Amino acid sequence: MFMIFWIASYPKSGNTWLRTLISAYYYSKDGVFNESLIKNIGQFPEKKHFQGFDYIPKLVIDTTRFWIKAQERINKDKKIRFFKTHNVFGSINNRKFTNKENSIGCIYIVRDPRNVITSLRNHYELDYAKALDWMLNNKKYIYDYEKEEEFSDFQFISSWENNYKSWQSQKEIPLMIVKYEDLMKKTYEIFTEIVKFINHTTNNSQKINKLKIKNSVNSTSFQKLKDNEIKYGFSESVKSRKKNKQIPFFFLGPENDWEKILEHDLKEKLNNVYKKNLIELGYKQISK
């Protein structure tokens, strides 16, 4: 029985913000977000999913042998669960990440790569050249480096383009693609469409609760999430590898504007590299 609903994206594309909205709507009575709610949406893969499986923790891709078996075990109770992932929709050594038997649907949130690069640069403490290398690396993977060579939460993210295209082109599971920028501009309207898609895909016959949607949107504004992180911290922020402090998770948000932030040469380079994708997604081209 397929019961996993994926919230998928390339890193630093709005996945966390989307999960705050979804968790506020589906896991609270009134739609008002608090950080404990986001814990209802787990990450896959993660170490706990492979307990009891005979994998080698220090071998980078070994858990891929158990991706499908782990999902089958998750789905045994036939409950619908949301899972975040940055993994591509694809295979490693003929081991599929997921399949239609285990997945009921997916929302893929995509963000202008010219804005992704600045968020990547901040989060992973890179310069722009290294951040672009990341985004172009077809063999790129990530894992929790704080776990000292424990690769159980290994995610194969590939390149920005491959990640996006792998989900966008698959035909196995129902998919809704959401542009981060659209969600930012018309949060109430787009989130309403997201809830409709989730309910339809999961055969949830409950009427749309407009007040809950309004509360979910209002309580997860970027400024509110940023203020809460400053006051109380945020469970998904990471510790700097260069300084003894946490890296702010909620960084620039709507202020992350490639036209204002990036140098002209980098703008041109990104525009050339991603031209086809930018046109396909309806993103503005560079001004000459």
C-alpha beads as a LAMMPS data file, in Angstrom:
LAMMPS data file: protein, C-alpha beads

288 atoms
287 bonds

1 atom types
1 bond types

-500.0 500.0 xlo xhi
-500.0 500.0 ylo yhi
-500.0 500.0 zlo zhi

Masses

1 110.0

Atoms # bond

1 1 1 0.000 0.000 0.000
2 1 1 1.582 3.298 -1.068
3 1 1 1.399 5.877 1.677
4 1 1 4.484 8.121 1.572
5 1 1 3.853 11.656 0.352
6 1 1 7.120 13.351 -0.622
7 1 1 8.081 16.987 -0.063
8 1 1 11.041 17.029 -2.438
9 1 1 13.515 19.679 -3.550
10 1 1 17.108 20.537 -4.206
11 1 1 18.702 21.926 -0.994
12 1 1 17.974 25.552 -0.061
13 1 1 14.888 25.799 -2.259
14 1 1 12.132 26.395 0.325
15 1 1 11.522 22.816 1.491
16 1 1 11.576 23.808 5.170
17 1 1 9.178 26.701 4.691
18 1 1 6.767 24.448 2.775
19 1 1 6.953 21.893 5.594
20 1 1 6.111 24.566 8.184
21 1 1 2.971 25.387 6.180
22 1 1 1.954 21.744 5.713
23 1 1 2.655 20.774 9.326
24 1 1 0.705 23.791 10.625
25 1 1 -2.329 22.881 8.512
26 1 1 -2.366 19.100 8.959
27 1 1 -0.980 18.630 12.483
28 1 1 -2.577 21.431 14.505
29 1 1 -6.163 22.197 15.496
30 1 1 -6.105 25.855 14.493
31 1 1 -3.384 26.068 11.827
32 1 1 -1.024 28.087 14.027
33 1 1 2.567 26.915 13.590
34 1 1 4.983 26.029 16.361
35 1 1 8.294 24.259 15.830
36 1 1 7.210 20.969 17.405
37 1 1 4.769 20.484 14.501
38 1 1 7.472 20.210 11.831
39 1 1 8.806 17.096 13.578
40 1 1 5.733 15.280 12.181
41 1 1 7.410 15.448 8.770
42 1 1 10.519 13.291 8.862
43 1 1 13.437 13.081 6.478
44 1 1 14.139 10.119 4.255
45 1 1 16.678 8.633 4.269
46 1 1 17.671 8.803 7.934
47 1 1 19.564 6.444 10.226
48 1 1 16.494 5.217 12.124
49 1 1 14.948 3.859 8.910
50 1 1 17.749 1.329 8.504
51 1 1 17.794 -0.151 12.012
52 1 1 17.975 -3.932 11.745
53 1 1 19.307 -3.851 8.182
54 1 1 22.798 -5.191 7.598
55 1 1 24.493 -2.123 6.145
56 1 1 28.010 -0.750 6.581
57 1 1 27.719 2.738 8.193
58 1 1 31.026 4.004 6.808
59 1 1 30.352 2.868 3.238
60 1 1 28.834 5.878 1.490
61 1 1 26.137 4.268 -0.683
62 1 1 25.438 1.095 1.289
63 1 1 22.015 2.157 2.607
64 1 1 20.787 2.471 -0.994
65 1 1 20.395 -1.334 -0.917
66 1 1 17.598 -0.855 1.616
67 1 1 15.808 2.273 0.364
68 1 1 12.766 0.358 -0.869
69 1 1 12.712 -2.142 2.021
70 1 1 12.847 0.724 4.525
71 1 1 9.890 2.410 2.795
72 1 1 7.950 -0.864 2.779
73 1 1 8.490 -1.088 6.524
74 1 1 7.378 2.537 7.018
75 1 1 4.205 1.791 5.034
76 1 1 3.247 -1.362 6.935
77 1 1 0.693 0.450 9.105
78 1 1 -0.892 2.005 5.983
79 1 1 -0.835 5.530 7.403
80 1 1 -0.175 8.506 5.160
81 1 1 3.072 10.213 6.116
82 1 1 4.863 13.221 4.697
83 1 1 8.605 12.899 4.169
84 1 1 11.143 15.529 3.185
85 1 1 13.849 14.526 0.744
86 1 1 16.569 16.147 -1.331
87 1 1 17.245 12.896 -3.172
88 1 1 16.821 12.645 -6.915
89 1 1 14.019 10.487 -8.263
90 1 1 16.261 7.840 -9.752
91 1 1 18.571 4.902 -9.114
92 1 1 22.079 4.173 -7.896
93 1 1 23.523 0.854 -9.114
94 1 1 19.981 -0.071 -10.234
95 1 1 18.654 0.585 -6.714
96 1 1 15.617 2.828 -7.018
97 1 1 15.083 5.644 -4.539
98 1 1 11.335 5.006 -4.426
99 1 1 8.526 3.551 -6.535
100 1 1 4.790 3.804 -7.103
101 1 1 4.136 0.937 -4.671
102 1 1 5.474 3.059 -1.787
103 1 1 4.662 6.628 -2.827
104 1 1 1.248 8.241 -3.081
105 1 1 2.330 11.672 -4.326
106 1 1 4.898 14.454 -4.313
107 1 1 5.168 18.207 -4.152
108 1 1 8.438 19.389 -5.643
109 1 1 9.426 22.933 -4.725
110 1 1 11.800 24.549 -7.192
111 1 1 13.626 27.851 -6.773
112 1 1 15.470 30.091 -9.212
113 1 1 19.012 28.639 -9.207
114 1 1 20.388 32.195 -9.179
115 1 1 18.890 32.557 -5.688
116 1 1 19.664 28.984 -4.587
117 1 1 23.386 29.708 -5.010
118 1 1 23.421 32.466 -2.359
119 1 1 21.560 30.301 0.170
120 1 1 23.924 27.372 -0.506
121 1 1 26.893 29.672 -0.070
122 1 1 25.658 30.760 3.361
123 1 1 24.458 27.393 4.647
124 1 1 27.501 25.365 3.624
125 1 1 30.061 28.183 4.076
126 1 1 31.249 28.183 0.474
127 1 1 32.370 30.879 -1.910
128 1 1 30.312 31.412 -5.070
129 1 1 32.693 29.384 -7.262
130 1 1 32.434 26.338 -4.971
131 1 1 28.668 26.787 -4.609
132 1 1 28.348 26.690 -8.415
133 1 1 30.564 23.579 -8.548
134 1 1 28.106 21.986 -6.100
135 1 1 25.131 22.861 -8.272
136 1 1 26.775 21.475 -11.421
137 1 1 28.086 18.256 -9.855
138 1 1 26.087 15.311 -11.261
139 1 1 27.566 13.003 -8.591
140 1 1 26.939 15.258 -5.581
141 1 1 25.662 13.735 -2.360
142 1 1 25.098 15.102 1.133
143 1 1 25.066 13.599 4.613
144 1 1 25.158 14.846 8.196
145 1 1 28.850 15.627 8.642
146 1 1 28.342 16.032 12.415
147 1 1 27.854 12.263 12.646
148 1 1 31.524 11.472 11.958
149 1 1 31.513 9.386 8.780
150 1 1 28.143 7.802 9.447
151 1 1 26.520 7.763 6.010
152 1 1 23.113 6.299 6.851
153 1 1 21.354 9.568 5.942
154 1 1 23.240 9.772 2.635
155 1 1 21.181 11.596 0.001
156 1 1 22.116 11.585 -3.657
157 1 1 21.183 15.103 -4.766
158 1 1 23.119 15.175 -8.086
159 1 1 23.149 18.581 -9.824
160 1 1 20.473 21.270 -9.502
161 1 1 19.209 20.522 -13.016
162 1 1 19.253 16.726 -12.612
163 1 1 17.452 16.969 -9.291
164 1 1 14.666 19.108 -10.727
165 1 1 14.343 17.147 -13.985
166 1 1 14.364 13.744 -12.238
167 1 1 11.147 14.568 -10.371
168 1 1 9.612 16.727 -13.080
169 1 1 9.958 14.042 -15.770
170 1 1 8.949 10.953 -13.763
171 1 1 5.524 9.447 -14.511
172 1 1 5.216 6.988 -11.617
173 1 1 3.612 9.137 -8.933
174 1 1 1.298 12.176 -8.978
175 1 1 3.353 15.382 -8.876
176 1 1 2.742 19.063 -8.248
177 1 1 5.586 21.464 -8.992
178 1 1 5.564 24.667 -6.942
179 1 1 7.839 27.600 -7.644
180 1 1 9.246 29.118 -4.455
181 1 1 8.793 32.593 -5.916
182 1 1 5.079 31.976 -6.626
183 1 1 4.578 30.681 -3.089
184 1 1 6.320 33.795 -1.757
185 1 1 4.205 36.203 -3.833
186 1 1 0.806 34.511 -3.458
187 1 1 1.205 32.368 -0.356
188 1 1 -2.490 31.987 0.515
189 1 1 -3.581 31.133 -3.040
190 1 1 -0.730 28.728 -3.816
191 1 1 -0.936 27.007 -0.440
192 1 1 -4.680 26.509 -0.985
193 1 1 -3.847 24.732 -4.272
194 1 1 -1.245 22.628 -2.448
195 1 1 -3.792 21.521 0.167
196 1 1 -6.287 20.679 -2.596
197 1 1 -3.649 18.578 -4.373
198 1 1 -2.649 16.748 -1.174
199 1 1 -6.280 16.027 -0.254
200 1 1 -7.159 14.828 -3.750
201 1 1 -4.043 12.646 -4.048
202 1 1 -4.492 11.066 -0.606
203 1 1 -8.284 10.634 -0.960
204 1 1 -8.889 13.044 1.906
205 1 1 -12.516 14.180 1.573
206 1 1 -12.344 16.891 4.244
207 1 1 -13.424 20.349 3.117
208 1 1 -10.713 22.977 2.782
209 1 1 -10.533 24.932 6.047
210 1 1 -9.910 28.512 4.937
211 1 1 -9.291 29.786 8.471
212 1 1 -6.647 27.109 9.057
213 1 1 -4.974 28.018 5.767
214 1 1 -4.982 31.694 6.756
215 1 1 -3.505 30.882 10.185
216 1 1 -0.897 28.577 8.636
217 1 1 0.192 31.313 6.230
218 1 1 0.242 34.068 8.850
219 1 1 2.171 32.038 11.438
220 1 1 4.888 30.898 8.992
221 1 1 5.887 34.188 7.399
222 1 1 9.631 34.424 6.823
223 1 1 9.985 37.215 9.389
224 1 1 8.154 35.207 12.072
225 1 1 10.282 32.117 11.417
226 1 1 13.447 34.224 11.493
227 1 1 12.427 36.010 14.724
228 1 1 11.629 32.670 16.377
229 1 1 15.018 31.285 15.362
230 1 1 16.772 34.310 16.877
231 1 1 14.834 33.903 20.140
232 1 1 14.678 30.127 20.529
233 1 1 16.991 28.601 17.901
234 1 1 15.862 26.202 15.178
235 1 1 16.277 22.434 15.255
236 1 1 17.419 22.182 11.612
237 1 1 20.139 24.826 11.777
238 1 1 23.714 23.539 11.543
239 1 1 26.872 24.413 13.415
240 1 1 29.568 26.320 11.560
241 1 1 32.642 24.290 10.693
242 1 1 34.717 27.491 10.729
243 1 1 33.358 29.345 13.779
244 1 1 31.960 28.131 17.077
245 1 1 28.364 29.157 16.400
246 1 1 25.184 28.114 14.610
247 1 1 24.642 29.247 11.016
248 1 1 21.295 31.090 10.798
249 1 1 18.859 28.821 8.938
250 1 1 16.431 31.560 7.946
251 1 1 18.897 33.768 6.122
252 1 1 17.645 36.250 3.498
253 1 1 14.287 34.837 2.371
254 1 1 12.528 37.396 0.147
255 1 1 15.637 39.623 0.305
256 1 1 17.615 36.941 -1.550
257 1 1 17.386 38.647 -4.937
258 1 1 20.007 37.589 -7.487
259 1 1 19.564 40.805 -9.465
260 1 1 20.674 42.879 -6.463
261 1 1 23.165 40.481 -4.854
262 1 1 25.174 38.792 -7.607
263 1 1 28.055 40.301 -9.585
264 1 1 27.346 40.814 -13.286
265 1 1 29.806 38.109 -14.431
266 1 1 28.192 35.506 -12.182
267 1 1 24.717 36.545 -13.336
268 1 1 25.798 36.006 -16.953
269 1 1 27.410 32.669 -16.168
270 1 1 24.327 31.348 -14.333
271 1 1 22.044 32.674 -17.044
272 1 1 24.027 30.775 -19.688
273 1 1 24.310 27.563 -17.664
274 1 1 20.612 27.424 -16.764
275 1 1 19.087 29.239 -19.748
276 1 1 16.894 26.325 -20.858
277 1 1 15.582 25.713 -17.317
278 1 1 14.979 29.414 -16.651
279 1 1 12.914 29.711 -19.845
280 1 1 10.986 26.507 -19.085
281 1 1 10.130 27.714 -15.573
282 1 1 9.281 31.245 -16.691
283 1 1 12.071 32.987 -14.784
284 1 1 13.234 36.439 -15.818
285 1 1 16.273 36.579 -18.066
286 1 1 19.279 38.770 -17.348
287 1 1 19.089 42.389 -18.512
288 1 1 21.716 43.284 -21.078

Bonds

1 1 1 2
2 1 2 3
3 1 3 4
4 1 4 5
5 1 5 6
6 1 6 7
7 1 7 8
8 1 8 9
9 1 9 10
10 1 10 11
11 1 11 12
12 1 12 13
13 1 13 14
14 1 14 15
15 1 15 16
16 1 16 17
17 1 17 18
18 1 18 19
19 1 19 20
20 1 20 21
21 1 21 22
22 1 22 23
23 1 23 24
24 1 24 25
25 1 25 26
26 1 26 27
27 1 27 28
28 1 28 29
29 1 29 30
30 1 30 31
31 1 31 32
32 1 32 33
33 1 33 34
34 1 34 35
35 1 35 36
36 1 36 37
37 1 37 38
38 1 38 39
39 1 39 40
40 1 40 41
41 1 41 42
42 1 42 43
43 1 43 44
44 1 44 45
45 1 45 46
46 1 46 47
47 1 47 48
48 1 48 49
49 1 49 50
50 1 50 51
51 1 51 52
52 1 52 53
53 1 53 54
54 1 54 55
55 1 55 56
56 1 56 57
57 1 57 58
58 1 58 59
59 1 59 60
60 1 60 61
61 1 61 62
62 1 62 63
63 1 63 64
64 1 64 65
65 1 65 66
66 1 66 67
67 1 67 68
68 1 68 69
69 1 69 70
70 1 70 71
71 1 71 72
72 1 72 73
73 1 73 74
74 1 74 75
75 1 75 76
76 1 76 77
77 1 77 78
78 1 78 79
79 1 79 80
80 1 80 81
81 1 81 82
82 1 82 83
83 1 83 84
84 1 84 85
85 1 85 86
86 1 86 87
87 1 87 88
88 1 88 89
89 1 89 90
90 1 90 91
91 1 91 92
92 1 92 93
93 1 93 94
94 1 94 95
95 1 95 96
96 1 96 97
97 1 97 98
98 1 98 99
99 1 99 100
100 1 100 101
101 1 101 102
102 1 102 103
103 1 103 104
104 1 104 105
105 1 105 106
106 1 106 107
107 1 107 108
108 1 108 109
109 1 109 110
110 1 110 111
111 1 111 112
112 1 112 113
113 1 113 114
114 1 114 115
115 1 115 116
116 1 116 117
117 1 117 118
118 1 118 119
119 1 119 120
120 1 120 121
121 1 121 122
122 1 122 123
123 1 123 124
124 1 124 125
125 1 125 126
126 1 126 127
127 1 127 128
128 1 128 129
129 1 129 130
130 1 130 131
131 1 131 132
132 1 132 133
133 1 133 134
134 1 134 135
135 1 135 136
136 1 136 137
137 1 137 138
138 1 138 139
139 1 139 140
140 1 140 141
141 1 141 142
142 1 142 143
143 1 143 144
144 1 144 145
145 1 145 146
146 1 146 147
147 1 147 148
148 1 148 149
149 1 149 150
150 1 150 151
151 1 151 152
152 1 152 153
153 1 153 154
154 1 154 155
155 1 155 156
156 1 156 157
157 1 157 158
158 1 158 159
159 1 159 160
160 1 160 161
161 1 161 162
162 1 162 163
163 1 163 164
164 1 164 165
165 1 165 166
166 1 166 167
167 1 167 168
168 1 168 169
169 1 169 170
170 1 170 171
171 1 171 172
172 1 172 173
173 1 173 174
174 1 174 175
175 1 175 176
176 1 176 177
177 1 177 178
178 1 178 179
179 1 179 180
180 1 180 181
181 1 181 182
182 1 182 183
183 1 183 184
184 1 184 185
185 1 185 186
186 1 186 187
187 1 187 188
188 1 188 189
189 1 189 190
190 1 190 191
191 1 191 192
192 1 192 193
193 1 193 194
194 1 194 195
195 1 195 196
196 1 196 197
197 1 197 198
198 1 198 199
199 1 199 200
200 1 200 201
201 1 201 202
202 1 202 203
203 1 203 204
204 1 204 205
205 1 205 206
206 1 206 207
207 1 207 208
208 1 208 209
209 1 209 210
210 1 210 211
211 1 211 212
212 1 212 213
213 1 213 214
214 1 214 215
215 1 215 216
216 1 216 217
217 1 217 218
218 1 218 219
219 1 219 220
220 1 220 221
221 1 221 222
222 1 222 223
223 1 223 224
224 1 224 225
225 1 225 226
226 1 226 227
227 1 227 228
228 1 228 229
229 1 229 230
230 1 230 231
231 1 231 232
232 1 232 233
233 1 233 234
234 1 234 235
235 1 235 236
236 1 236 237
237 1 237 238
238 1 238 239
239 1 239 240
240 1 240 241
241 1 241 242
242 1 242 243
243 1 243 244
244 1 244 245
245 1 245 246
246 1 246 247
247 1 247 248
248 1 248 249
249 1 249 250
250 1 250 251
251 1 251 252
252 1 252 253
253 1 253 254
254 1 254 255
255 1 255 256
256 1 256 257
257 1 257 258
258 1 258 259
259 1 259 260
260 1 260 261
261 1 261 262
262 1 262 263
263 1 263 264
264 1 264 265
265 1 265 266
266 1 266 267
267 1 267 268
268 1 268 269
269 1 269 270
270 1 270 271
271 1 271 272
272 1 272 273
273 1 273 274
274 1 274 275
275 1 275 276
276 1 276 277
277 1 277 278
278 1 278 279
279 1 279 280
280 1 280 281
281 1 281 282
282 1 282 283
283 1 283 284
284 1 284 285
285 1 285 286
286 1 286 287
287 1 287 288
